[in-house]
Amino acid sequence: MPERAPARGALAAVIVALVAASVLLGVSALLGWAQLDVREPLRGIVAVRVDGSAVVPVLSPLALLALAAVAAVLATGGWARWLLGALLLGAAVAPIVAVLRVIQGRWLTGAALAAAQLPARSAPVGTTTVLFAGPALAAGGALLVAAAGVALVARGHRMPRLGRRYQSPTARPNEPTPPDGRFWERMDAGEDPTEWGHPR
């Protein structure tokens, strides 16, 4: 059918977007987001560098969610894909908002100080330096997750599911199960036991 090719292309695009998003978000969680000088009561002025997972703790879980969503997309269909798309859309909001707030130096300073777990009476000295690589990767990954969510909500019901031959016999209720005693005999004879419809 002519509709199958675009549907398969859309499914492939969603999978690629989710895998790429998982990589970007995972790397962003490891990279530094902010660097600032802090005056501590005992050590004086020290340089503090805070990574993305400390500033935005949701980055690593979202990276794992994007990777798990690949299997979920292949295994589900219909309303389940719609729910998965809505979940991805909702999960992408937090990192996008965080990246937008990075522009506000005061918010990033507060988040960095809270994440660094500094001693009491520690105070920042000067301005906070934003390390833009981490926020940029987080924004790209979150946008890819959101795009995959939109695609699943809008067109997920049209995308193909995992091939029927890879499903278990219990997932194919309309097809008879072969007799237990002949399963291995068919394999020895060079037949495909997953094709129940062929002549016995």
C-alpha positions, 0 to 999 in steps of 0.5 A, a space after each residue: 500500500 502507498 501509505 505504508 512507506 510514509 508510515 514506516 518512515 515516520 516510525 524510523 524518524 521517531 526511533 532515530 529522534 529518541 535514540 539521539 535525544 537519549 545520547 544528547 541528554 545523557 551527555 548533557 547531564 555529565 557536562 558542566 553547566 556553571 562555574 563560579 567562585 565561592 567564598 567559604 568560611 574556612 578555605 577562602 575563595 574556591 572555584 566551583 563547577 556544577 554539572 547538568 545532572 546537579 542543576 537539572 536532576 531530570 536529565 538522566 532519567 529523561 535520557 533513560 526514558 527516551 531509550 526505553 520509549 524506543 522499545 515501547 514504540 515498537 511494541 505498542 500501538 493505538 491508544 498506547 502510543 498516544 499515551 506514550 507520546 503525551 508522556 514524552 511531551 510532558 517529560 520534555 517540559 522540565 529541561 526546556 524550562 531549565 535551559 530557558 532559565 539559564 539565561 537568568 544568571 541569578 537562577 543559575 547561581 542559586 541552582 549551582 549553589 544549592 547543587 554544590 552543597 557548600 558549607 554554611 555562610 558560603 557566598 558567591 564572588 562575582 558572576 556565574 559563568 555559563 558553560 553553554 555546551 551542556 544547556 545546548 545539548 539538553 535543549 536539543 535532546 528535550 526538543 527531540 523528545 518533544 518532537 517524537 511525542 508530537 509525532 506519536 500523538 498525531 500519527 502514532 496510530 498509523 505507524 506499523 507495529 513490530 512484525 507479527 512473526 516476532 510476536 509470541 504465539 499468545 499474541 496471535 489469537 487468530 492463528 492456531 498453535 502447532 502441536 507440541 510434538 511437531 515443533 522441533 520436527 518442523 525446524 529439523 525439516 527446514 520449515 519455519 514453525 512461526 508460519 502456522 498457515 503452511 501445509 502440514 
